[in-house]
Amino acid sequence: EVRDWLDQGAAEAGVVRLPIKGLTSAALGDQDMVAVVPADHRLAGWNEISYAELAKEPFIRSTGGCADVYLPIARREGVELDVAFEARETLATVGIVRAGLGVSIVPGDGLPEVLDGVVVRPLVPKTVRRLGVAISASASAPARAFLEQIAALDDEVV
């Protein structure tokens, strides 16, 4: 969605998943993806959760860009996640998990410190989403300067 805004000139800069082809971008950082399961679920007591275990359960797929990160890893692990529901926002996904309707994978950053009714566990294999800022081809001088400032923090423009 952000890519479309940048391509259409509706936005000059946006947060995107890296790598992104055809746009100038700078890295912001990495986010660990985590498994989210209901607090009373059989997996809740585990220290870490594999894709194979998640594939045995109804799965809540996030449609806000996260699936592009974890679905290739699920395929590489030889599993297919049994999608029962979809949700765009992370907190909506967590709410569906809290209701006991399935399990999910979401970014660990940005989750509330206390999540009643669900537990968050590391994924096996470790799954990371790389985020960055990208600018449109028609970006103004201030937008380009903003990108340069972000890039200077990490010394990496891609």
Buried (B, 14 or more C-beta within 10 A) or exposed (E): EBBEBBBEEEBBBBEBBBEBEEBBBBBBEEBEBBBBBBBEBEBBEBEBBBBEBBBBBBBBBBEBBBBEBBBEBBEEBEBEBBEBBBBEEBEBBBBBBBEBBBBBBBBBBEBEEEBEEBBBBBBBEEBBBBBBBBBBEEBEEEBBEBBEEBBEEEEEBB
